[in-house]
Amino acid sequence: MLLGKNRDQKYSGSYEQVAKIIYAVTTEKVQSMEQFYKTVVMSYLLKNGDAHLKNFGVLYDSGFNNIRFAPAYDIVNTTAYIFKDKPALTMFGKKVWWGKSELIQFGVEHCFLSHSCSVHAYKECLDALYEMKKELKEYVKHNRAFKDIAIKMIDSWDLSIEGNTHKEIPIETIRDWKKNKRV
């Protein structure tokens, strides 16, 4: 684990700490920081409350001459199953679902990206979310057993698309889930 904590401590830390370590140890800093930033943004947009310390790592060659951020994995929507779920690690000292402006600020202040690069990377992630939403709606047409979970995923993604900060999934959204809206 990047921060040297054991598996029982994987939820104690911050995305800022992870960014600092990745920046310190990688040789491909610009690419690694942008990739890390996109991984964090996707976790927030998808409402992945399980992006803990064990999900971030680096890859290196045998001589440690080329050290880079490892590809993302295990990015899921946890709020569809645990509606009060929150991010696994803190950002800006809190475990809340930060919105667009805070995520862009994180990219600039902690991933050392230019403002325009941070905005562009955020937009790429948001475009991917729109595409996933479209694909999920198509999937549900042929897999109706997944409908209830799909509705929860899409509703939580719609909150992300709005770009606002949320302490947790709003109760109004949960009421809509109970009404079982159609996809």
C-alpha positions in Angstrom: 0.0 0.0 0.0 1.4 3.4 -0.9 1.1 5.0 2.5 2.5 1.9 4.3 -0.7 1.3 6.3 -2.1 -2.2 6.9 -5.4 -3.5 5.4 -7.3 -2.5 8.5 -6.3 1.1 8.0 -7.2 1.3 4.3 -10.0 3.8 5.0 -7.9 6.1 7.1 -6.3 8.7 4.9 -7.0 11.3 2.3 -6.8 11.7 -1.4 -4.4 14.5 -0.8 -2.0 12.1 0.9 -2.2 9.7 -2.0 -1.6 12.4 -4.5 1.5 13.6 -2.6 3.0 10.1 -2.5 2.3 9.4 -6.2 3.9 12.7 -7.1 6.9 11.9 -4.9 7.6 8.4 -6.1 6.7 8.5 -9.8 9.1 9.3 -12.6 6.3 10.0 -15.1 4.8 12.7 -12.9 2.5 14.6 -15.3 0.9 11.4 -16.8 0.7 9.7 -13.4 -1.0 12.7 -11.7 -3.5 13.2 -14.5 -4.3 9.5 -14.4 -4.7 9.6 -10.6 -6.9 12.7 -10.9 -9.2 11.0 -13.4 -9.4 7.9 -11.2 -10.5 10.1 -8.2 -13.0 12.1 -10.4 -14.6 8.9 -11.8 -14.9 7.5 -8.3 -16.8 10.7 -7.2 -18.9 10.9 -10.4 -19.9 7.2 -10.2 -20.4 7.4 -6.4 -17.8 4.8 -5.6 -17.5 4.9 -1.8 -14.9 2.2 -1.8 -11.9 4.0 -3.4 -9.7 3.2 -0.4 -5.9 3.2 0.0 -5.5 -0.3 -1.4 -7.0 0.8 -4.7 -4.0 3.1 -5.6 -0.6 1.9 -6.5 2.4 2.3 -8.8 4.1 0.1 -11.4 7.8 0.1 -12.0 10.4 -1.7 -14.0 13.2 -3.9 -12.6 15.6 -1.0 -12.2 13.1 1.4 -10.8 13.8 3.8 -13.7 10.3 4.0 -14.8 7.7 4.4 -12.0 4.1 5.3 -12.9 0.6 5.3 -11.5 -1.0 1.9 -11.9 -4.2 1.6 -13.9 -7.5 2.1 -12.1 -9.5 -0.9 -11.0 -12.4 -1.8 -8.7 -14.4 1.3 -9.4 -18.1 0.7 -8.7 -21.2 2.5 -7.7 -21.6 1.8 -4.0 -24.5 4.1 -3.3 -26.9 1.9 -5.3 -26.5 -0.7 -2.6 -25.6 1.5 0.4 -27.5 4.8 -0.2 -25.8 6.6 2.7 -22.3 5.6 1.6 -19.6 8.2 1.5 -16.2 8.4 -0.1 -13.7 6.0 1.4 -11.1 8.7 2.1 -11.3 12.4 3.0 -10.8 15.3 0.6 -10.4 18.8 1.9 -10.8 17.2 5.4 -14.3 15.7 4.8 -16.0 12.6 3.4 -18.6 14.2 1.2 -19.5 13.9 -2.5 -17.7 16.9 -3.7 -19.0 18.7 -6.8 -17.4 19.9 -10.0 -15.7 23.1 -8.6 -14.1 21.2 -5.7 -12.9 18.4 -7.8 -11.3 20.8 -10.3 -9.7 22.6 -7.3 -8.3 19.2 -6.1 -6.8 18.7 -9.6 -5.1 22.0 -9.5 -4.0 22.1 -5.8 -3.1 18.5 -5.2 -2.5 16.9 -8.6 -0.5 19.8 -9.8 -2.5 20.1 -13.0 -3.2 23.4 -14.7 -6.7 24.7 -14.4 -7.4 24.1 -18.0 -6.0 20.5 -17.8 -8.1 19.8 -14.7 -11.2 21.1 -16.4 -10.5 19.1 -19.5 -9.9 15.9 -17.6 -13.1 16.5 -15.6 -15.0 16.9 -18.8 -13.6 13.7 -20.2 -14.8 11.9 -17.1 -18.2 13.5 -17.3 -18.5 12.5 -21.0 -17.7 8.9 -20.0 -20.4 9.1 -17.4 -23.0 10.2 -20.0 -21.9 7.3 -22.2 -22.2 4.8 -19.3 -25.6 6.2 -18.4 -26.8 5.7 -22.0 -25.3 2.1 -22.1 -26.9 1.2 -18.8 -30.3 2.3 -20.0 -29.9 0.1 -23.1 -28.7 -2.8 -21.0 -31.8 -2.6 -18.7 -34.1 -2.9 -21.7 -32.8 -6.5 -22.2 -32.1 -7.3 -18.5 -35.1 -6.2 -16.5 -34.0 -8.0 -13.4 -31.3 -5.3 -13.0 -33.8 -2.4 -13.3 -34.0 -1.5 -9.5 -30.2 -1.2 -9.2 -29.9 0.6 -12.6 -32.4 3.2 -11.4 -30.4 3.9 -8.3 -27.1 4.1 -10.3 -28.6 6.5 -12.9 -30.2 8.7 -10.2 -26.9 8.9 -8.3 -25.1 9.7 -11.6 -27.6 12.4 -12.3 -26.6 14.0 -9.0 -23.0 14.0 -10.2 -24.0 15.5 -13.6 -25.6 18.5 -11.7 -22.1 19.2 -10.4 -23.1 20.1 -6.8 -21.7 18.9 -3.5 -23.8 16.4 -1.5 -23.1 15.2 2.0 -25.0 12.0 1.0 -27.6 10.9 -1.5 -30.6 13.3 -0.9 -33.6 11.8 0.8 -35.8 12.9 -2.2 -33.8 10.6 -4.4 -34.4 7.7 -2.0 -38.1 8.4 -2.0 -38.1 8.2 -5.8 -36.3 4.8 -5.6 -39.1 3.6 -3.4 -41.6 4.7 -6.1 -39.6 2.7 -8.5 -39.3 5.1 -11.5 -39.0 3.7 -14.9 -35.8 3.5 -16.9 
